Amino acid sequence: MILRPQTPKVFAPLWKAKTRYLAAYGGRGSAKSWDRATNMVFRHIMEPGLSSACIRDQQNSLEQSVFKLIVESADRLGVRSAIKPNTSDRYIQTPGNGIIIFRGLNEFNAENIKSLEGFDIAWMEEAQTIGQRAIDMLRPTIRKPGSQLWATWNPRLRSDPIDVMMRQDPRFADSRTVVEANWRDNPFRGNELEEERL
């Protein structure tokens, strides 16, 4: 199967990187989440059996998650028939018994976060709201060889833990790939977004 995902060029480094931490930050309308959802579907199709967790700080329903965005990304890639969304249990089954789950970090504690131990990818969406304790619990849990932690966020405060880790802390410099994206980088933005921006 040949897939040709279309995504803004600004995100190309994230598609090529083998680093542990992948991050995209910037303003709204930059297609950060759109790109990561597309990449996640692509990875799950090309690497059967992959396990991913899509995480927010607080998530009480699928409407607060990227579930719909991932299903729409599968449609755009022409692979919708290869995935099986399950809304009642908040997961998407992917080829080779792969899985994408959707959770809020508020659902985990020091004990049950261990259930994510064998996962390949943890995507922290709206990561500007995620606290230091949650990040400190998640990082050593996602420890499978070759596993990655992704983060997308709209910068808020320089002191936000995700901003410190992904943009400032020199200890992570060699293990992170970070891109900044804004509306100018999104060639797919529609008229409505442009109207609201103006």
Disulfide bonds with the S-S distance in Angstrom:
none
